[in-house]
Every structure is written in C-alpha cells, then in structure tokens.
Amino acid sequence: MSALMLLLTVTEGTEDKTNITPVLLKFGAKFLAIFTIVAVVTVLTPHLAKWVDAQREKHRKPEAPEDPRCKAVKGPYDMPEPLPKQKKEPEKDGNTAAERTGYRPKHAKKKRKKTDSSS
C-alpha cells in the first residue's frame, strides 16, 4: 500500500489530476491473464506427458541386439576383436544361375565340342 500512497501523493500536487484506477485495472487484468495461462500450462503438462509417452510406446521400433564386443572395450584406444568371418557354403544344386534355372540368354556363348581340324 505504501507504493500506492506514494503514487497518490505525487499526483495530488499536479494541476492535471489523472485517474489511476484504469491503469491499475489494466495492469491487474494483464497480470491475471498471464498468471492464468501459466497455471493452465502447469496443470496440463503432466497429462500431455502421459499422452506423449503412450504414443511413443505404440510406435516403438524393436531395438537391435547389442554387440557383445562392446563390453570388452574399456577406453578410447581399445579395439574390439574382429567378428569371425563366416564362410559361404557352395550351393548344392549348381554353381551358376544358368545351371540352377536352366535359362540361358540368346547372346550367351554355347559350349562347343572340340573337334579335330586335321581330318
């Protein structure tokens, strides 16, 4: 109240008296509007967080399995052991696609039998 009394005493000495009531009402209305917005956001934040968490759980992708070599690395200069190379097994039906499917393109060279040219 002392600030209000000081403001009133300062304005009493002037010849043009201004009405302070509309100024205080505007200030109070703006203060209450900002306070209301902050209060609404504060109340709604937990509800929005629950909704966002539910949406993330619905659309979660399965995680890739962790490489066991990662646990062996202790520092920035440690290198994990290389993965063992897997050997490719030859296909049992045939070696090439042509042998497997029986398809041979027209431009492919046909195998010719060797003949003696000295006859």
N, C-alpha and C positions, 0 to 999 in steps of 0.2 A: 504494500500500500504506500510505502514511502515514495516510490518512483512515481506513482500516480499523483500524490500530493505535490511533489516537486514539479511535475508537468503542469498541474493546475496553477501553481503559484507563478510559474514562468509565463503562462498565457494570460494571467489576470492583469499583468502590468501593461499589456499592449492595448492599443485602442481598438484594433480589429480583433475581436474575440472569435476564435474558431471553435466549433463544436467538435470535441474529441470523441464523442460517442460513436459516430460512424467509422472512424479509424480503428477504434478498439474492436468494434463488431467485425470489421473485415479481417483484422488480424486474428481474432478468435476463431472465425469461421475457417480461415485458411489453416490454422493450427489444427483444428478438429478434423478437417478433411485429410490432412497429411497423416495425422495420428490414426484415423480410421483405416486408411489404405495400408499402413504398416501393420495394424492389428489383423486385418483380413489376410494379408500375406503370411503373417506369422501363424495364424490358425490353419491356413490351407496347405502350408509346406509339408507337414507330415503325411497328409492324405495324398498329395501329389507324389511324394517319395514312394509310398506304398504302391501306387498305381504304376509308376515307372519301373519299380523292381519286379512287379508281376509281369509287365510286358517284356522285360529283359529275360526273365525265366522262360517265357513261352518261346522266344525266338533264339534261345541259346544254342550255339553250334557245339557239337562234341569236340572236346579238346584232343589234340594229338598226343599220343603217348610220349612220356618224357624219355629222352635218350639216357640209358644208364651210365654212359660215359661222362655225363655232365657232373656227376657226383665225385668223379675222380680228379677233377680239376680243382686245385686249391688256390692258385694265384693267376695273375695275368699272363705269365710266361709259361705256364704248364700247357702241354698239348695232350689231348686225349689220345688213346690208342686208336689207330685207324680201324674202321669197320672191316670185318673179314669179307673178302671177295667171294661172291657166290659164282660157282661155275655153271655155265649154261649147259644143259643136257641136250645132246643132239636129238632131233625129232626122229621117232622110230618109223613113221610112215614113209618119209622121204626127205631128201636134203633140200630140195628147191620147191618153190610153189608150183612149178610146172609138173613136177613129178607127183606132188600131192593131189592136185586137182585134175590133171590130165589136160589142162588147157595149154596150148602153145600158140603164141601170136603168129600172124602170117609172115611178118618180117624176120622172125627168128630163123637162124640158120639150122637146116636139118642136118642131122648126123649122117654122114655118107660112109658107106662101106669102102674100105680100102681095096682097090683092085690093082692088079699088076698091069702096068702100061707096056711091059715088054712082050706082050703076046703077039 
